[in-house]
Amino acid sequence: TLVASNGARRELAEGEDQATVVAAFAVEHGEDKGPVPEEVTMRQAQLALLQYGLIGAVEEAIASLPSPQREAAEIEWKRGAVVRRDAPLIATLMPALGLTEEQIDDLFRLAATL
């Protein structure tokens, strides 16, 4: 059983990767967040967004961008190998998703564990 300082608890399920679950739990509950990764793979980023329930919102935000910014964002989203924390796409999508800088950092920390 994992227990955060705020009292949140999490049981490890059979077959779960303990290191991944512990790291994700720590990020979710503000425990020793650690450094923000400069980049994560697109796969990691999308899995983290999925856990936050934001995949659809990202796709909607990209679709709402004006041309040619929309097409450039679609290429990055669909064909990019990595996502850099300092990428212009992150800064563009952040307000559309209603996320703060700290929440984006948390997403990157979580993504790095996946």
Phi, psi and omega in degrees: 000130175265139179226123178273164181295339177273004178094352180298142182235152179211125176270142174277129177274154178300132178090350178287146176283113187301315183299318180294315182295316180298315181296316180296318179298317179297317179295314183298331186247017172068025180270117175039068187300325179077183183289156177272126178297142178290328179206156174225164177288158178299323178301313179298316181299315182291325176294320177295316177298322177299316179297328178274357180071032186247002183302310180298321180295322178296313181297321177295318180296319178296316181297334182274353180289150176286156176285143003270001180300322180299313181296320178296318179294321178297320178296314179299315184293319185270333187236356181291143179271326181226161175237120178269141180299327182267014181292141177303328179300322179297313180297325180290317185279335186307308180292325180296330179269353180071030182256147175270169175303318181296321179292323176295317177302317178297321177299318179293320178297315178298313182304321181296342180269351187263000000 
